[in-house]
């Protein structure tokens, strides 16, 4: 790939990224969103995180990883009780490490 082709590609990708990230901020800046829209937007980060975790837990090309599934259940209980991402992450790492040593 020539450097001019790469530069053209880079500028195009950069323009799309800037448009997708900055235009909504500029268009909605200072406006009050409805409660339903705010609630729906608030669900995006947990849904994306859950999709990433589910992709690792339920990989069809490998056998079920019992320590990972059990630690996910522990994290689910902590998430329901505390609602804190940091406690979920710490508990998940500790549970996975403990179950990996035991199993």
Order of alpha helices (4+ residues) and beta strands (2+ residues): alpha-alpha-alpha-alpha-alpha
